[in-house]
Amino acid sequence: MRRTVLPTLFVALLLVVPIAGAAGGVAAAGDRPGAAPGVGHAAAGLQQAPNPCVGTIERTPDRTTLFSIQGAYQGEKTSAMVVGARPNGSIVGVHNDTAVGRWWSYDIDVLDNGNILQATTDSRDTLIEEIDPETGEHVSERRFENAYDTHDVDLINGDELLMNDMSQDGEDRVLIYNLTREAITWEYYFANYTEHYPKSGGGEFGGDWTHNNDVEQIREGMIMVSVRNFDKVVAIDRETKEVEWTLGSDDNTSILHEQHNPDYLASEDGNATVIVADSLNDRVVEYEREGDEWNRTWVLRGGRLNEPRDADRLPNGNTLIADRRAHRIVEVTPDGEVVWEVYSPYQPYDVERVGTGDESSGPTMADVGEGGVVEATGGADFDAEDIAACYDHLTGFESTRLIPDEDLAAIGAAPTATDGDGTDPADGSGGDGADGSAGDGDDGGDSNGDGDDGESNPGDDSVLGTPTSGSGPTPLGAALAVGAVAAAVVAAAVRFRRN
């Protein structure tokens, strides 16, 4: 019996390691980019260790900050994630997209029903997901087999998905998918308007010569698009497909240089205003349109800004930035002071402050009486080792919850089960800030509305209408490993009885 059971158990234990390790995704806790995937030996200890993801905390915001991490470092693939961070910088939880087979994590938006809408990729397909903020699991999803590498998706007009598509086949477009009709109802092919986007212009990425990377409905019937490789942002009339206005021009990098995630604001005078993460100029810039001219009203530069990907104007007048190659999220005042900073390795893409609405919701710099060129100051003095420690912390984090109970009301959602004190049972405390501060497609399904009555719980009334069965980042590897051990034990017992 001993000669039979023990070897069998040994084989079962060998099965546990690779299977459980696969659940951790690419370059999980304890690993560095380039190392073999797996769960690091220090993963459990990181949950109790001081939070290494906190930089400067001069002022604490009112609510949780959500940010997506694309997942790449120095040519190596790292874990793509969505992270929730409390006001003191401590981590609420991590939704690990890589652990469930996704490749990139891009745009995130908090929906009226409380769920989080996210653009991800799976193989060459675009996968639009709806995430329950309490569990971090996927509520529903839509696969678009003919849309490649969608960076941005917005829910507009109640039942329409506004999306970009970077085809790689010379068919770059913006599209609208109607969830009720389950069909694409509007498309804008850049190749049909070569007077604005000549094939001789543009830039890298081969057939994706425009690399349009962001879309936003700025008013009914008017769509703003970031055309990255042409260094410009355009406003397109949905009905006529005419370009109403253009900010920037191809190769005039003094205005914009391969920008990301422009947001539209209207000044008190009604002037169109655009705040842009001006990526390859390593700055955030704001322009106001007066008549037919664009005036540059504000520039934030310096202070380690390194190819920012997103910049949202907050209601308090500050700007919340996803600083891509500095691997951090920063909140900056109009005069450039960094007042809130958390690390976000590797390559944050989008950032949202819970309760402030989609994209920018604050005043223009002209309306708050600020302007000019300001230097970012007050950021923490961090290095590659600090960022790596934060990456270990995030990829080893056990809770998948993204928004704590105390913030659910801000998105019109009621909490479900807690420990009675409003904290997440999986996290167990108000925070662990290192600063010592206290915690403060095209197929299938029906649209069930946007759940904007303020009474529904997260996960109710799915917007995408294609429910999934527990498809979130659940401990599948561990479950399989336990099953393997159980099967081995049963087999050993059977052999023993036969002997």
N, C-alpha and C positions, 0 to 999 in steps of 0.2 A: 504493500500500500504506500509506504513512504517513497519507494523508488518510482511510483507512478504519479502520485499526487503532487509532490514537490516540483518535479520538472514541469508539470503542466501549469502549476501556479506561476513558476518563473517565466514561462512563455506568456502567460496572461499579463504579468506585470510589464513585460517588454512591450506589449500592445498598448498599455496605458499611456506610456510616455509620448510616442508619436501622435496618437490620436488626440490626447488632451492638448498637446502642444499645438496642433493644427487649429484649435479653437481660438488661440491667441492672435491669429492673423500674421501679418508680415512684420518682422522686426519687433516682436512684442517685448514685454518688460524684461530688463536685464540684458537685452541684445542691443547692439549698435547697428545702424544702417550698414548693410553689406554682410552682416552675419547671418547664419542660418535662422529661419523662423523658429519660434518656440516661446514658451513661457519661461521667463527668467527665474532664477532661484530666489530672487529678492522680492518677487511680486507681492506676497502676503505681507511682508514687513513694510512695504511702502505705504500700506493703508494706515499704519500707525505713525509713520515717520513724519517730521515736519514737512509741510507742503513746499516743494522746491520750485513751484511754478509762479511764485509771487515776485513781482518786481516792485515798482514804486506804488505805494498806496498812500496818497495824500488826502484824498477824499473818497468816501465810499458811496457808490450809487445806491439808489433805492431798491433796485431789483437785480435779478440774475442776468448775466450776459451769456448768450449763446454764440458759439462760433464753430465754423466748419474748418477742417484741416484737410487739404488736398492729399498730402501723403507722398512726398518725394524729398530726397536729400542727396545732393552731389551725385546725381545720376542713378541713385538706388531707390527702389520702391520701399516706402515706409507705410505705416498704417494710416488709412483714411478714416477720419473720425468726425463726430459732432460732440462738442463738449459744453457742459453747463458750468459756469463759475459764479459763485456767490459774490456779494459786494466786497467781502474782505479777500477775495482771490482764491478761497478754498474751492475745491471741486465738488459739485453736486453729483455728477456722474458722466459717463462716457458711453456714447453709442458708437461702437466700432464697426464701421462698414466693411472693412477688409475681412473681419472675422466671418462675415456671411457672404463673401464672394464678390463684393463690389470692388471697383478699382479706384475711382476718384470720388471725392466729396466736394460738391460745389455750393450752389446757392441754397440758403435756408430761409424760410419765412414762417412766422407763427400765424396760423389760420384763425378765423373767427371761432371755429369749434374747439380751439385749444390745441389741436394737433400741429405738428411741424411738417411743412412741405419741403422736400429736399430733392435736388437734382443730383443723380449719381450715374455711374456707368457700369455696365456689365458686359464684358467682351466688347463688341463694337456697338452695342445697343445703348440707348438712353433708358434709364430706369427712373421714373418719378415716384417717390415714396412719400407716404404719410406716416409720421412717427408719433406714437403716444408719448407725451412728455413725462408721464408718471412711471412708465415701465421701460421706455427706450426701445420698445418693440415696434415693428412695422404693423400698422393697422391695415393699410392697403397699398397697392402699387399699380402702376401702369408701365408696360414695356412698349417702347417705340423702336421697332426694328429698323425703321428707315430714317431715324434721326441719330446723328453721330456726335457724341461728346457735347451734349447740351450743358452749358455752363449756368444757364438761368432759366427759371420757370416762375411765372406769376399766375395766381388765380385771379381772373378779372371777370366782372359782370356776373358773378355768382356761379357760373358753370362753364367757364372757358379757361383753358390753359394757354397762356402766351409763352412761347418758347423760342429760343434760338437753335439753329442747327448748323454745325460746321461739318460739311459732308465729306470732305477729303476727295470728292469726285467732281469738283467744279460746280456743285449745285448748292452752294451756301444759301441759306434762306432764314426767314423768320416765319413762324407758323402759329396758327390758333387752332387748338383742338377743342371741339365742343363735347363736353362730358355727357350732356343729355342726348345728343344725336350720335355720339360715339363716332365722330368723323372729323377730319381736318376740314375746316370751313373757310380758312383764309391762309394764303401763302404770299410771301414777298421774296422772289428770287432775285438776288443781287445781279446775276448775269443778264437779267432783262433790262438793267439800267446802267449800262456801261458808261454813260455820260457822267455818272457819279462815281462808279467803281470800275475803272478800266482794268482789263486783265494785265496790262503792262505795269500797273501800279501794285499796290498791296505789298505783301512781304512773304515771310516764311510759311511753312506748313503745306507746301505743294498745292493740291487741288483746293484746299481751304484758303483761298487767296485773300479773303476778307477777314477771316477769323473774327466774325461778329460775336461778341462775348457777353452781351447784356441787353435785356429788353425791359421796357417799363411803359405802361399806359399812363401818360402824363395828364390826360383828360379824355373824356369819352371820344373815341374815334381818332385819337392821336397817339402814336407809338414812338417812343424814343429808343434808339438803337446805338450801341457802342460798336463802331466799325474799327476794331483795333488796328489792323494792318494798314488802314488809311489815315490813322492818327486823327480821327474825327468822330463826333457824335452827331446823329441826324434825327430829325423829327419827321415821321412819315404819316401822311393822312391815310387812314385805314380804307376809306371809300375810294379815293382817287389814286392812291399810291404815289402821290406827288410828295417830294421833299419840301416841307414847309420852311425849315431852317437847318443850317449846318454850323456846327462849332468845330473849328480846326480844319486842316487840309493836309493831304498826303505829303509827308516828308517835311512839313513845317513844324519841326519838333519844339519850337519855342512856345507853341500854344499847347499842344498835347503830344505825347510820345508813347504810343502803344498802351493806351489807357485801359482801365477796368472800372466797371460798376459805377457809371455816372448816376447821380440822383437829381431829380428835378425838384426845385423849390420855386415858389412864387413870392416875390417881395410884397411889402405892404402897398407898393404902388402898382402892383400887378405885373411887374417885369419878370420875364422868364429868367430863372437862375439855375445854374447847374454846378454842383460840387462833384469833383472827379478825383479818383485815385489815379494820378498821372504817373503811371508805373515807372517807365524807364527814365523819367526826369527825377525820380526819387522824391516826390513831393505830393501834396494834396493841394488842389487849386480850385478856386471858385470864380465863375464868370457870370455877369449879369448882362442881359440883353436890353439895350435901349435903342428903340427904332430898329434899324437893320444892323447895328453894330454890337459886338460883344466886348464888354469891358472887364478886364481882370480885376477883381475886387479884393482877393485874398489869396495868399500863398503860404503854406506851411512847408518848411524844408529843414534839412539838417537833423541833428539830434539822433543819428543812427537810422533815420528813415531809409529803407532799402526795398525798393520796388513794391510799394503798397498796392493792395488789391481791392480794398473796399474802404469807403469813408462815409459815415452816416452822421448827419447833423442831428443832435439830440435836442429835446425841448428846452434844456437849460442853456443852449447856445454852444456847448462843447461839441467836439467832433470825435466820434468813435472810429478807430482805424484798425483794419487788419493789415499788419506790416509784414508782408510775405517773407522776404529773405532775412529779416531780423527775427522771424519766428516769434512774434509777440502780438498782443492786442493792446492798444493804448487809447486812453481818453485824454484829449488835449484841449485846453482852454483856448479862446480866441487869440490870446497873446502868446500861445505856444507852450505853455507849461504842461508837462505830463503829470496828471493827477491820479491816474489809475493805469496799472500795467500788469498783465499776466503773460506768461510765455505760452506759446502755442506751436510746438514743433510737430511735423515739419511742413511749412508753407501753409499758413492760414489763408483761407479764401474769402469767406463771408462772415460778417459779425452782425448780431442783432441784440439790442437791449430789450428784454421782456417788458411789455406794456407800453412801448413807444411807437407801435405801429410798424408797418412794413417800410423798409428803406428809411429815408430821412424824414423827420417830422418836426424839425426845429426851425428857428428863424434864419434868415440870410445874414451874412456878416454886415451888409449895409444897414439892415434893420436894427442891429444891435450896436451900431456906431463903431464897428471895428473894420479893419482893412489893412492893406499893404502886405509887405513880405515880413513874415515872422520866423524866427528860428525856434525849433523844438528844443526844450530844455527840461532837465529834471528826470530823465529816464535813468533806470538802474544800470549799474556797471556789471554786465553779465558777459559770459563767454560761452564757448562751445560746450564746455563741460556742464555748465548750468542748464543749457538747453537740453542736453542729453539726459540729465537727471530728471528734468520735467517730463521728457518723453517716456522714460521708464515709469514715472509716476502715473501718467495717463494710460499707458498700455497695460499697466498692472492693476488699474482701478477696477473694483468689483461692481460697484453700483452702475446700472445703466440708466437710471433716472436722470432727466435733464432739467426739470423745473421743480423746485420744492413747493410744498403745499402753500406756503405763505404768498407765493407769486401766482398761483393758479387763478385767483380772482381777477388779476390784472389782465388776463386773456379770456375772461368770460367763462372760466371752467371751474367747477367745484371739485375739491379734493375728494378722494375716495378713502382708502384705509391708511391710517398713520399710527404712530405709537401714542397718539393722544396729545402730543405737545407740539404738533405742527412740523416735526422734523421727519426726514426720510429714514425709516428704520434701517435701510441698508447702509446709510452713512453714519448715523448714530450721534452726530453732534452738529453744532452750528457752524463749525469750520475748523480748519487747521492751518490758518495762515502763518507763513513763516515770519511775518512781521510782528506776531504776538497779539494781533488784534482779535477781538471776540467775533464769533460768527454772527453775524447779524441774523404698340401699341396699338397700340391701335386696337385692342381687343378687350371684350368682356365688361360686364358690370353695368350698374345704373348709378346715376348721381343721386345722392340722398340729401342734397342741399348743403348749406354752409354752416348749419348749426349755430346761428348767430343769436339765439334767444337768450344766451347767457346762463342757461340752466343746465346744459348738458355737461357730462363729464368728458374728459379727454378720451378719445377713441370712439365716442358716439358719433353717429351721423357722418360717416366717412365721406369726404369730398370726392375722392377718386372713385369710390364705388366698386372697387375690386378687392374685396377682403382677402387677406392672407391668413394662414393658420400658424401663428407663432413664428413668423419669419424673421423676427428681430434677432439681435445678437445674444442668443441664449446659449447656455453651456452645452452645446451639442457634443463637442469632443469628450467632455467629462462623462456625459450620459452614455456615449458609445463605449467608453473605456470601462465604465461600471458594468455595462452589458457584457463586454468581452470577459471580464473577470468572472461574472456570474456563470456564463456559459462554460468557462473552463472548470469552475468548481463542480458544476453539475456533471460534466463529462468525467471528471476524476472520480466523483462519487459513484457513477454508473460502473466505471471500470473496477472500482474497489468491490462493489457488490458482486460483480461477475466473478472476481477472483476468490 
